[in-house]
Amino acid sequence: RRHQDLRAMWLSDPLERQAPAAVSGQLTDGQHSGWLDLRRADRRNAWQQGWQQHAETIRSRLRSLAIPLTELDTQLSARDNLLPSLGRQARRQGSH
């Protein structure tokens, strides 16, 4: 039986996972700024593909390191985010 000292928790928002429809405007992180233009479908598709590649890279890297990943969603409450993974953890511990 392996003992895990590390667990990854990844919090994401629906706006990250799926591009907002037909928007454009300036974005800033407080230091840098740029323009976002998602009025064209090909740009929204590129956003979606970029997110999917990013997500798979994270999942794959954590799998290769045997680090469990809990994905959290800003649309869900803390309870609804964590309860499924706590249930899996309890079932795993009960089976040993």
C-alpha positions as CSV (number, residue, x, y, z in Angstrom):
1,R,0.0,0.0,0.0
2,R,1.3,3.4,-1.0
3,H,1.2,6.3,1.4
4,Q,0.5,9.7,-0.3
5,D,1.9,12.8,1.3
6,L,0.8,15.0,-1.5
7,R,-2.5,15.7,-3.2
8,A,-3.1,18.2,-5.9
9,M,-6.3,20.4,-5.9
10,W,-7.1,22.2,-9.1
11,L,-9.6,25.0,-8.9
12,S,-11.0,26.1,-12.3
13,D,-13.8,28.3,-13.5
14,P,-16.3,27.8,-16.3
15,L,-14.8,30.9,-18.1
16,E,-11.5,29.0,-18.2
17,R,-12.9,25.8,-19.4
18,Q,-15.2,27.3,-22.1
19,A,-14.7,30.5,-23.9
20,P,-17.4,33.2,-23.4
21,A,-19.4,33.6,-26.6
22,A,-18.6,36.5,-28.9
23,V,-16.8,38.9,-26.6
24,S,-13.9,41.3,-27.0
25,G,-12.1,43.6,-24.6
26,Q,-9.0,44.5,-22.7
27,L,-7.7,42.2,-20.0
28,T,-5.2,43.0,-17.2
29,D,-3.6,41.1,-14.4
30,G,-2.6,44.4,-12.7
31,Q,0.8,44.6,-14.4
32,H,0.3,43.5,-18.0
33,S,-2.7,44.0,-20.3
34,G,-3.8,42.7,-23.6
35,W,-6.8,42.4,-25.9
36,L,-9.1,39.4,-26.0
37,D,-11.2,39.0,-29.1
38,L,-13.5,35.9,-29.2
39,R,-16.0,37.2,-31.7
40,R,-14.9,34.6,-34.3
41,A,-15.7,30.9,-33.8
42,D,-12.2,29.8,-34.7
43,R,-10.8,31.9,-31.8
44,R,-13.3,30.4,-29.4
45,N,-12.4,26.9,-30.7
46,A,-8.7,27.8,-30.2
47,W,-9.5,28.8,-26.6
48,Q,-11.3,25.5,-26.0
49,Q,-8.5,23.4,-27.5
50,G,-5.8,25.3,-25.5
51,W,-7.7,24.7,-22.3
52,Q,-8.1,21.0,-23.1
53,Q,-4.4,20.6,-23.9
54,H,-3.5,22.5,-20.7
55,A,-5.8,20.3,-18.6
56,E,-4.5,17.1,-20.1
57,T,-0.9,18.2,-19.5
58,I,-1.7,18.8,-15.8
59,R,-3.6,15.5,-15.4
60,S,-0.9,13.5,-17.3
61,R,2.0,15.0,-15.3
62,L,0.3,14.3,-12.0
63,R,-0.5,10.8,-13.0
64,S,3.1,10.2,-14.0
65,L,4.1,11.3,-10.5
66,A,1.4,9.3,-8.8
67,I,-0.1,12.4,-7.3
68,P,-3.9,12.2,-6.8
69,L,-5.8,15.1,-8.3
70,T,-9.0,16.6,-7.0
71,E,-10.6,18.9,-9.6
72,L,-12.7,21.7,-8.0
73,D,-15.2,24.0,-9.7
74,T,-15.9,27.5,-8.7
75,Q,-19.6,27.0,-9.5
76,L,-19.9,24.3,-6.8
77,S,-19.9,24.8,-3.0
78,A,-16.9,23.5,-1.0
79,R,-19.1,20.6,0.2
80,D,-20.1,19.6,-3.4
81,N,-16.5,19.9,-4.6
82,L,-14.9,17.9,-1.8
83,L,-17.6,15.3,-0.9
84,P,-17.0,13.0,-3.9
85,S,-13.3,12.8,-3.3
86,L,-13.7,12.3,0.5
87,G,-16.1,9.5,-0.3
88,R,-13.6,7.8,-2.6
89,Q,-10.9,8.2,0.1
90,A,-13.1,6.6,2.7
91,R,-14.0,3.7,0.5
92,R,-10.3,3.1,-0.3
93,Q,-9.3,3.2,3.4
94,G,-12.2,0.8,4.2
95,S,-11.0,-1.7,1.6
96,H,-7.6,-2.2,3.2
